[in-house]
Amino acid sequence: MVFFYPKASTPGCTQQACALRDIAGDIGDTQIIGVSPDKSASQKKFAEKNSLRYPLLADVDHQLAEAFGVWKMKQLYGRSYMGIERSAFLLDADGTVLHAWYKISPKDTPLKLLEALRS
C-alpha cells in the first residue's frame, strides 16, 4: 500500500500513519509506504517520534504525487495552493493498482486496506 499525506506531524497525518502502524501485524506481507512533500529530515523525525517501521518517502518535487494524480489545487482559509490530496493505493507485486481511495480520511485508511485484503 502506498498512502499520500499532506504534512508530517500534523494531527490527521499522525492519526493516519499511526493507525497503519497499528495494523501492520494484520496485513501479512503487504508493505506500507507513506509519501508526502516533506523533506527527508522531517520524514525521519516523524517516523522516529511515532515508531513508524515502514518507509516514508520525501516527494519534495511531488513527482510521485503527480504520477498518482494526487497533487491538486487546494483551498484553506480562502487561500489556494497546490498540495497532496490524502489518498491511498493498494498495488500488486507488479505495481498494478488494485484499489484506489482518493480523499480518504485518516481513520478510514486502515479500515479500507483491511477490507480490500480480506476480499
matplotlib code that plots the C-alpha trace (Angstrom):
import matplotlib.pyplot as plt

x = [0.0, 1.1, -0.5, -0.1, -0.5, -0.2, 2.3, 4.2, 3.5, 0.1, -2.9, -4.6, -1.4, -0.2, -3.5, -3.4, 0.3, -0.1, -3.3, -1.5, 1.4, -1.1, -2.5, 0.9, 0.7, -2.7, -1.8, 0.5, 3.3, 1.6, 4.1, 3.2, 4.9, 4.0, 4.6, 4.5, 6.2, 8.1, 11.9, 13.8, 14.7, 11.0, 10.1, 12.8, 11.7, 8.0, 8.9, 11.0, 8.6, 5.7, 7.6, 6.7, 8.5, 7.7, 9.4, 8.3, 9.3, 10.2, 8.4, 9.7, 9.3, 5.9, 6.7, 5.2, 2.2, 1.7, 2.1, -0.6, -2.8, -3.0, -1.1, -4.1, -5.2, -6.5, -8.0, -7.6, -9.0, -9.6, -6.1, -5.4, -2.3, -1.0, -0.8, -1.4, -4.9, -4.9, -5.2, -4.2, -3.5, -3.2, -0.8, 0.0, 3.6, 3.8, 2.7, -0.8, -3.3, -5.9, -7.7, -7.6, -9.0, -9.0, -9.8, -9.7, -10.0, -7.2, -9.4, -10.7, -7.3, -6.5, -10.2, -10.2, -6.9, -8.1, -11.4, -9.6, -7.1, -10.0, -11.9]
y = [0.0, 3.5, 6.3, 10.0, 12.5, 16.3, 17.1, 15.0, 15.6, 17.2, 15.7, 14.0, 12.7, 11.4, 9.6, 8.0, 6.9, 5.5, 3.7, 2.0, 1.2, -0.4, -2.8, -3.8, -7.2, -7.9, -7.4, -10.3, -9.5, -6.3, -3.4, 0.1, 3.2, 6.7, 9.7, 13.4, 16.5, 16.9, 16.8, 13.7, 15.2, 15.9, 12.3, 10.8, 12.8, 11.9, 8.2, 8.2, 10.1, 7.8, 4.5, 4.1, 1.0, 1.4, 3.7, 7.3, 8.9, 12.6, 13.6, 17.2, 17.8, 16.0, 13.8, 10.7, 12.6, 13.9, 10.4, 9.1, 12.1, 13.4, 16.7, 19.0, 22.6, 23.0, 25.8, 26.7, 29.9, 31.4, 30.7, 28.5, 26.4, 23.1, 20.2, 16.5, 15.1, 12.5, 9.2, 5.5, 2.8, -0.9, -2.2, -5.8, -7.1, -5.8, -2.3, -2.6, -0.5, -2.9, -0.3, 3.5, 5.6, 9.3, 11.9, 9.2, 10.1, 9.2, 6.8, 5.1, 4.3, 1.2, 0.0, 0.2, -1.6, -4.4, -4.7, -4.9, -7.6, -9.7, -9.6]
z = [0.0, -0.8, 1.0, 0.4, 3.2, 3.2, 6.0, 8.6, 12.3, 11.7, 13.6, 10.7, 9.2, 12.5, 13.1, 9.7, 9.9, 13.4, 12.5, 9.7, 12.0, 14.4, 11.8, 10.3, 12.0, 10.4, 6.8, 6.1, 3.7, 2.4, 2.6, 3.7, 2.2, 3.1, 0.8, 1.5, 0.1, 3.4, 3.3, 4.4, 7.8, 8.6, 7.5, 9.7, 12.7, 12.1, 11.8, 14.9, 17.1, 16.1, 15.9, 12.3, 11.0, 7.3, 4.8, 4.4, 1.1, 0.7, -2.5, -2.3, -6.1, -6.0, -9.0, -7.4, -6.3, -9.8, -11.2, -8.9, -9.7, -6.1, -6.5, -6.6, -6.1, -2.6, -0.5, 3.1, 4.7, 1.2, 0.0, -3.0, -3.2, -4.6, -2.3, -1.6, -1.7, 1.0, -0.9, -0.6, -3.2, -2.9, -5.5, -6.5, -6.8, -10.4, -9.4, -10.8, -8.8, -7.3, -5.2, -5.2, -2.4, -3.1, -0.5, 2.2, 5.8, 8.2, 10.2, 7.1, 5.6, 7.7, 7.5, 3.7, 3.5, 5.7, 3.9, 0.5, 1.7, 3.1, -0.2]

ax = plt.figure().add_subplot(projection="3d")
ax.plot(x, y, z, "-o")
ax.set_aspect("equal")
plt.show()
